[in-house]
Amino acid sequence: MRKYLFLLLLLPLAACVDKSEQSAKMLLDTGYRLAEEGNFQSARIVLDSLHNTYPKCVDVRRVAKSLEDSMEYVEAKRTMLYADSLLQPLLKESDVLLKSFSYEKNEKYEDAGKYVHRLLRTGSNSSRCYLQAYVTDNRETIVKSYYCGSAMLLQSTVCLESQNEQYRSAGRLHSFEAGDYHSILTMEEDKALSVLNFISMHCGDRLRVVLEGTNKKGNATTYTYYLSDSEKKALEDTYKLGVVMKDIKSLEDMLRISRARVEKYENKYML
């Protein structure tokens, strides 16, 4: 660890000519010792005290800043290796899950494509009420509640009911009329994963979907249907893929940030 951490400390330090610089140098030595022991958090506290207490000890503070850069460099290297070690098995897991999914993208209207379970593709379900779930290229999970009927129902809430439990979720509404009335309630990311988690936990139960909203006159109305076993399985598979993709995104972000920090300090100090 010293190879990276303390190479930067071989910088000339001006002779301490007064008590302030001597005290600052003592704090620097303490920070150096703590860092060498791997206690970076305590080392940073000591170095912060040095900067705040002795702002005029420029030479000492310059070396302290080099030590802080060294600690951040080491931590970034560790994070990069850690994130990559977790990312590789998750990528393999996602490859297995994706075998049950189709890739859809409308080049005219969509910037990002999506992975949709084969049983939940839009083209196969455009004229019925159903739940569609998919994961985007950006690793985000989306759930859409589709309503199609001869009577208007502007959805406000989707209510999932098993024998003993109930889960409700609101979302963003889009509606239109094309022969029948259509309304689509969209739930994104954590909200979408929560909906799918409820379905996954109750895959063995009879699950009722109650669409709550308003009719053409603005009065409260509902529409009820049940999820089939194949739909529950498809939504459960999407939940598994969504969780894996969310973890992949977090690790990719961690890897990108830590790699940028490593490159920053390697370029700065020509390591």
Disulfide bonds with the S-S distance in Angstrom:
none
